[in-house]
Amino acid sequence: QVQLVESGGGLVQAGGSLRLSCAASETIFTFETMGWYRQAPGQQRELVATIARGGTTTYADSVKGRFTISRDNAKNTVYLQMNSLKPEDTAVYFCNAGRNWRNFWGQGTQVTVSS
């Protein structure tokens, strides 16, 4: 089974930055799409950012201009650089990978942004 392990979460003050990492157990080039989702307390899981195999990226409107998704194929790792963090960014962030109409998920990493 594909394993995705997130890291880099933590507590940060508003306006600060964090960089999340998602390490995959397989070559990430085999996935059509990889991305980050987040789930805040009492809320549904929502899309944050995606990166396709060809490099095309998408972002939720709420994070455009602040977050950047990238990948390092040699390290089988996808990153989410989060700048200008806001309290509303507080959530558990999950890594996602898609291949052959299947989705794989990491266990999540907590991001907490204080005022």
C-alpha positions in Angstrom: 0.0 0.0 0.0 1.1 3.5 -0.7 2.3 5.4 2.4 2.3 9.2 2.8 3.9 10.7 5.8 3.3 14.4 6.6 5.6 16.5 8.7 6.4 20.1 9.5 3.3 21.1 11.3 3.3 23.0 14.6 2.3 26.2 16.4 3.1 29.5 14.8 2.0 33.1 15.3 -0.2 34.9 12.8 2.0 36.2 9.9 4.5 33.4 10.3 5.5 30.6 8.0 5.6 26.9 8.0 6.8 24.3 5.5 4.9 21.0 5.3 6.5 17.9 3.8 4.8 14.8 2.5 7.2 11.9 1.9 5.8 9.1 -0.3 6.8 5.4 -0.2 6.8 5.3 -4.0 8.0 7.4 -6.9 5.8 10.4 -6.9 6.0 10.8 -10.6 3.6 7.8 -10.8 0.8 9.8 -9.3 -1.3 11.9 -11.7 -1.9 14.4 -8.9 -0.6 15.1 -5.5 -2.0 17.7 -3.1 -2.8 19.0 0.3 -6.1 19.1 2.0 -7.0 20.5 5.4 -9.7 19.9 7.9 -10.5 22.5 10.6 -12.4 21.6 13.8 -16.1 20.9 13.0 -15.5 21.5 9.3 -15.3 19.3 6.2 -12.0 18.5 4.6 -11.2 21.0 1.9 -8.7 21.2 -0.9 -5.8 23.5 -0.3 -3.5 22.9 -3.3 -2.6 20.4 -5.9 0.2 19.7 -8.3 -0.2 17.5 -11.3 2.4 15.2 -12.8 3.1 17.8 -15.5 3.7 20.5 -12.9 0.4 22.4 -13.1 -0.7 23.7 -9.7 -4.1 24.8 -8.3 -4.9 26.6 -5.1 -7.9 27.3 -3.0 -8.9 31.0 -3.2 -8.3 31.3 0.5 -4.6 30.5 0.2 -3.6 32.0 -3.2 -0.6 34.2 -2.9 0.3 32.8 0.5 0.8 29.1 -0.1 3.0 27.3 -2.6 3.0 23.7 -3.5 6.1 22.1 -4.9 7.7 18.7 -5.3 11.1 17.0 -5.3 10.9 13.9 -7.4 14.3 12.7 -6.3 13.2 12.8 -2.7 9.7 11.5 -3.4 8.4 14.5 -1.4 5.8 17.1 -1.9 5.9 20.4 0.0 3.5 23.1 1.0 5.2 26.4 1.9 2.8 28.4 3.9 3.5 32.1 4.4 1.5 34.9 6.0 -0.4 32.4 8.1 -3.7 33.4 9.6 -5.7 31.9 12.5 -8.2 30.5 10.0 -5.5 28.4 8.5 -5.5 26.3 11.7 -6.4 22.7 10.7 -5.0 19.3 10.3 -3.3 19.2 6.9 -3.4 16.0 4.9 -1.3 14.9 2.0 -3.1 13.2 -0.9 -1.9 11.3 -4.0 -4.0 10.1 -6.9 -3.3 7.4 -9.4 -5.6 5.3 -11.6 -8.7 6.9 -10.0 -7.5 5.9 -6.5 -6.7 8.3 -3.7 -4.2 7.8 -0.9 -4.0 9.8 2.2 -1.5 10.5 4.9 -2.3 10.7 8.6 -2.2 14.4 8.8 -0.1 17.0 10.6 -1.5 19.7 12.9 -1.1 23.4 12.0 -2.1 25.9 14.7 -1.9 29.6 14.0 -2.3 31.9 17.0 -3.4 35.5 17.0 
